[in-house]
Amino acid sequence: MNRLLPISTNRDYRGSPFAAYFLLLLGIGWVIPGLIHVFLPDGGAGVIAGIDLGSNPAALIGAFAWAGSTQIAHGLVMIAIAAWYRPLVPMLLAVSLVERGLLTLTAWVTKSSPSGHHPPEHYASALLVPLILLFLWLSLRQKQR
């Protein structure tokens, strides 16, 4: 098992433990929608996001399943880092900030829906950007041993 998950490095982490707990919640928050996208018949596109599946529903459902697969993998990495490799918490929060920031930018500014409809993920991403920024800052603050 040590080859798959090497010995924990948590003792080397100097940031706020709250940042690691936040990353854990963020990871769980990635896995759950990923499971929905992979296992719901429409990937959640219609029943949750309210997206019109149009003339080629298979392509949209396939794209949701693909996104869900990456969400599950990304979420599991977040959970592993929050639980066993906390020195990597700042890096993963920074990556998450870039990802959620770009998603928010494209959802609301550069590629906004012509109909004005936004799925729940667009709202969640906009709310997460300042939260991730706060916990990134907390993870970078050094505490004494």
C-alpha positions in Angstrom: 0.0 0.0 0.0 2.9 2.4 0.6 3.7 2.3 -3.1 0.3 3.6 -3.9 0.0 6.0 -0.9 3.4 6.8 0.5 3.8 7.6 4.2 1.9 10.7 5.3 3.7 14.1 5.3 1.2 15.9 7.5 3.7 16.6 10.2 5.5 19.0 7.7 2.4 21.1 7.1 2.6 24.6 8.7 -0.6 26.2 7.4 -4.0 26.3 9.0 -5.7 22.9 9.6 -8.9 24.6 8.5 -7.5 24.9 5.0 -6.9 21.2 4.9 -10.5 20.5 6.2 -11.8 22.9 3.5 -9.9 21.0 0.8 -11.4 17.8 2.1 -14.9 19.2 1.8 -14.0 20.6 -1.6 -12.9 17.1 -2.7 -16.1 15.5 -1.4 -17.9 18.3 -3.3 -16.1 17.2 -6.5 -16.8 13.5 -6.1 -20.5 13.8 -5.5 -21.4 15.7 -8.7 -18.9 13.5 -10.5 -20.9 10.5 -9.5 -24.1 12.2 -10.6 -22.6 13.0 -14.0 -21.4 9.5 -14.5 -24.3 7.5 -13.2 -27.5 9.5 -13.8 -29.1 8.5 -17.1 -28.8 12.1 -18.5 -25.7 12.9 -16.4 -27.7 15.6 -14.6 -27.8 17.8 -17.7 -31.5 17.9 -18.0 -32.9 16.9 -14.6 -30.5 19.0 -12.5 -28.9 21.7 -14.8 -32.1 22.2 -16.8 -30.2 22.1 -20.1 -32.1 21.3 -23.2 -30.5 18.2 -24.6 -31.4 19.2 -28.1 -31.0 17.2 -31.2 -27.9 15.3 -30.1 -28.4 14.3 -26.5 -25.8 11.5 -26.6 -23.0 14.0 -27.2 -24.1 16.2 -24.3 -24.6 13.2 -22.0 -21.2 11.9 -23.0 -19.6 15.2 -22.2 -21.2 15.2 -18.8 -20.0 11.7 -18.2 -16.5 12.7 -19.2 -16.6 15.7 -16.9 -17.9 13.5 -14.1 -15.0 11.1 -14.6 -12.4 13.8 -14.2 -14.3 15.3 -11.2 -14.2 12.0 -9.4 -10.5 11.6 -10.0 -9.7 15.2 -9.1 -11.9 14.9 -5.9 -10.1 11.8 -4.8 -6.7 13.5 -5.2 -8.0 16.4 -3.1 -9.2 14.1 -0.4 -5.9 12.2 -0.3 -3.9 15.4 0.0 -6.2 16.8 2.7 -5.9 13.6 4.7 -2.3 12.4 4.1 -0.2 15.0 2.2 -1.1 18.4 3.7 2.1 20.2 2.5 0.5 20.0 -0.9 -2.8 21.8 0.3 -1.7 25.3 -0.9 -0.7 24.0 -4.4 -4.0 22.2 -4.8 -6.0 25.2 -3.5 -4.2 27.4 -6.0 -5.0 25.0 -8.9 -8.6 25.0 -7.7 -8.7 28.8 -7.6 -7.5 28.9 -11.2 -10.0 26.3 -12.3 -13.0 27.8 -10.5 -11.9 31.3 -11.5 -11.8 30.3 -15.2 -15.1 28.5 -14.9 -16.7 31.6 -13.4 -15.2 33.9 -16.0 -16.4 31.7 -18.9 -19.8 31.1 -17.3 -20.7 34.7 -16.6 -18.6 36.8 -18.9 -16.9 35.3 -22.0 -19.2 32.4 -22.8 -22.3 33.3 -21.0 -25.6 31.6 -22.0 -27.5 33.6 -24.6 -30.8 32.6 -22.9 -29.5 33.8 -19.5 -29.9 30.3 -18.0 -27.1 29.2 -15.6 -26.9 25.7 -14.1 -26.2 25.4 -10.3 -22.5 24.8 -10.9 -22.1 28.4 -12.3 -23.4 29.9 -9.0 -21.4 27.5 -6.9 -18.2 28.3 -8.7 -18.8 32.1 -8.3 -19.3 31.5 -4.5 -16.2 29.2 -4.2 -13.7 31.6 -5.7 -13.5 33.9 -2.7 -13.7 30.9 -0.3 -10.8 29.2 -2.0 -8.8 32.4 -1.9 -9.4 32.7 1.8 -8.4 29.1 2.5 -5.4 29.4 0.2 -4.3 32.4 2.2 -4.8 30.4 5.5 -2.8 27.5 4.1 0.1 29.8 3.3 0.3 31.4 6.7 3.1 29.8 8.6 2.5 28.6 12.2 5.2 27.7 14.7 6.0 24.1 15.4 
